[in-house]
């Protein structure tokens, strides 16, 4: 299930969604879709009152008059995402909070990342609150689901990628660690960070310097800073 204006309109504009799902909107939103040609892939809206939409969704979900009942998109293969090597990819190690993952998708799209790698297990579906937080980025940014992150990093290294794990306890700063090589930014959960075996398959471990002395950033905020630094490093060549 996807809800919210930006998330639903991005799904409707995605050619991969053609012929998929059940679109439910309020009368006002149906008129908006019709007037703006906002369903280019042939989705016909089913008109419901706001209270009817409220009953379909989890308590407190802010739908803005847009609900799209549709299966999450399937990911692409690691090879399709990463070949040929170039730019930046984000890898998420057991980050399970949908709001954080959605925000990371949004930042990754904004800073021009190639895509996101998540694990088959320990990662939320690209729907619901995650899709709402991503404001459409899940429809526009490629993602790959892999069984084992360490093996995926081995394959990425063979393809020409350099992996940088984020860890606040190391000495090397992110700015010093990054260059214009194809880069995988590996982000871990806020509690445990990047797991040891995953870290061992990275080329370097780096931190975001925090001169204010408060060594705690939300993982989605840390990802946004890391993506900015990586995008800047890519332009140095």
C-alpha positions in Angstrom: 0.0 0.0 0.0 1.2 3.5 -0.9 -0.3 6.7 0.3 0.4 10.4 0.2 0.4 12.8 -2.8 4.0 12.6 -3.9 4.4 8.9 -3.3 1.3 8.0 -5.2 1.8 10.4 -8.1 5.4 9.1 -8.5 4.0 5.5 -8.6 1.4 6.5 -11.2 4.1 8.1 -13.4 6.3 5.0 -13.2 6.0 2.9 -16.4 6.8 -0.2 -14.4 3.4 0.2 -12.6 1.4 0.0 -15.8 -1.6 -2.3 -15.3 -0.8 -2.7 -11.6 -2.8 -1.9 -8.5 -6.0 -0.2 -7.3 -6.0 3.6 -7.2 -8.3 5.1 -4.6 -8.7 8.9 -4.3 -11.1 11.5 -3.0 -13.3 13.4 -5.5 -11.0 16.4 -5.4 -7.9 14.3 -6.1 -9.7 12.5 -8.9 -10.4 15.8 -10.6 -6.8 16.8 -10.1 -5.5 13.6 -11.7 -7.9 14.0 -14.6 -7.1 17.7 -15.2 -3.3 17.3 -14.9 -3.0 14.0 -16.8 -1.3 12.6 -13.7 -2.1 8.9 -14.5 -0.2 8.5 -17.8 -0.1 4.7 -17.5 -3.8 4.2 -17.6 -4.8 3.9 -14.0 -8.5 4.7 -13.4 -9.3 6.2 -10.0 -11.9 4.7 -7.7 -13.5 7.6 -5.9 -13.9 7.4 -2.1 -14.6 9.8 0.7 -11.7 10.7 3.0 -13.1 8.7 5.9 -13.3 5.6 3.7 -9.6 6.0 2.9 -8.8 6.5 6.6 -10.3 3.0 7.4 -8.1 1.3 4.8 -4.9 2.7 6.2 -3.1 2.3 9.6 -4.2 4.7 12.3 -2.7 8.2 11.8 -1.6 7.7 8.2 -1.7 11.0 6.3 -3.0 10.1 2.9 -3.8 13.6 1.5 -6.6 12.0 -0.5 -4.3 9.5 -2.4 -4.1 5.7 -1.8 -2.6 3.2 -4.2 -3.0 -0.5 -3.3 -0.1 -2.1 -5.1 2.7 -4.5 -4.5 6.2 -3.1 -3.8 8.5 -2.9 -6.8 10.9 -5.7 -7.3 14.6 -4.8 -7.2 17.1 -5.2 -9.9 20.1 -7.5 -9.8 23.3 -6.4 -8.2 25.0 -6.5 -11.7 22.3 -4.3 -13.3 22.7 -1.8 -10.5 26.5 -1.7 -10.3 27.8 -2.3 -13.9 29.6 -0.4 -15.3 31.2 0.9 -12.1 30.8 4.7 -11.6 29.3 7.1 -9.2 27.9 6.3 -5.7 25.8 3.5 -4.3 24.4 3.3 -0.8 24.4 0.0 1.1 22.1 -0.3 4.2 23.2 -2.8 6.8 20.1 -3.8 9.0 18.5 -0.4 9.0 14.9 -1.4 9.7 13.1 1.9 10.5 10.9 2.7 7.5 11.1 6.5 8.1 14.9 6.4 8.0 15.1 4.1 4.9 12.6 6.3 3.1 14.6 9.5 4.0 17.8 7.8 2.8 16.1 7.0 -0.6 15.1 10.6 -0.8 18.7 11.9 -0.1 20.2 9.3 -2.4 18.1 10.5 -5.3 18.7 14.2 -4.5 22.5 13.7 -4.6 22.6 11.6 -7.7 23.3 8.1 -6.3 23.1 5.2 -8.6 20.9 3.2 -6.2 20.6 1.5 -2.9 21.4 -2.1 -1.8 19.5 -3.7 1.0 19.5 -7.2 2.5 16.6 -9.6 1.7 16.0 -9.9 5.4 16.1 -7.1 8.0 14.9 -4.5 5.6 11.4 -3.0 5.4 9.1 -3.2 2.3 9.3 -0.2 -0.1 5.7 0.8 0.7 3.6 2.3 3.4 5.4 4.8 5.7 8.7 4.2 3.9 7.3 5.2 0.5 5.6 8.2 2.2 8.9 9.3 3.7 10.7 8.9 0.4 8.2 11.2 -1.3 8.4 9.2 -4.6 12.1 8.4 -4.6 11.5 4.7 -4.3 9.8 4.8 -7.7 12.7 6.7 -9.4 15.8 5.1 -7.8 17.0 1.6 -8.5 17.5 -0.8 -5.6 18.9 -4.3 -5.3 18.1 -6.9 -2.7 20.9 -9.3 -1.8 21.1 -12.3 0.5 24.5 -11.5 2.0 26.0 -8.0 2.2 29.6 -9.3 2.6 29.4 -11.4 -0.6 27.8 -8.4 -2.4 30.8 -6.2 -1.4 33.2 -8.9 -2.7 31.3 -8.8 -6.1 31.3 -5.0 -6.1 35.1 -4.9 -5.5 35.6 -7.2 -8.5 33.5 -4.8 -10.5 35.7 -1.9 -9.5 33.9 -0.4 -6.6 35.5 1.0 -3.4 33.5 0.5 -0.1 33.5 3.1 2.7 31.9 2.1 6.0 30.6 4.8 8.3 31.7 4.6 12.0 31.9 7.4 14.4 34.7 5.8 16.5 37.4 5.8 13.8 40.0 8.5 13.2 39.8 8.9 9.4 37.4 11.5 8.3 34.9 10.9 5.5 36.4 13.8 3.4 39.8 12.2 3.6 38.5 8.8 2.7 36.5 9.7 -0.4 37.8 10.3 -3.9 36.5 10.1 -7.4 36.5 6.3 -7.6 33.2 4.4 -7.8 32.1 4.4 -4.1 29.8 2.3 -2.0 28.7 4.1 1.2 27.9 1.5 3.8 25.5 2.7 6.5 24.7 0.7 9.7 21.9 0.8 12.2 21.9 3.5 14.8 22.3 1.0 17.6 24.9 -1.5 16.3 26.4 0.3 13.3 27.9 -1.6 10.4 28.4 -5.2 11.5 32.0 -6.5 11.9 31.9 -9.0 8.9 30.5 -6.3 6.7 33.1 -3.8 7.8 35.9 -6.3 7.1 34.8 -6.3 3.5 35.1 -2.5 3.2 38.2 -0.7 2.0 38.2 1.9 4.7 36.2 3.0 7.7 35.5 6.7 8.1 33.6 9.1 10.3 31.7 12.3 9.9 33.6 14.9 12.1 31.4 16.6 14.6 33.2 19.6 16.1 30.2 20.4 18.3 31.1 17.4 20.4 27.7 15.7 20.1 28.5 12.3 18.5 25.0 11.2 17.6 23.3 11.7 14.3 20.1 10.1 13.0 21.2 7.6 10.4 19.2 9.3 7.6 20.9 12.6 8.5 24.3 10.9 8.5 23.5 9.4 5.1 22.6 12.8 3.6 25.9 14.3 4.8 27.8 11.3 3.5 26.1 11.5 0.1 26.9 15.2 -0.2 30.5 14.5 0.6 30.6 11.6 -1.9 29.0 13.6 -4.6 31.5 16.4 -4.1 34.4 13.9 -4.2 33.1 12.5 -7.5 33.4 16.0 -9.0 37.1 16.5 -8.0 38.4 14.7 -11.1 
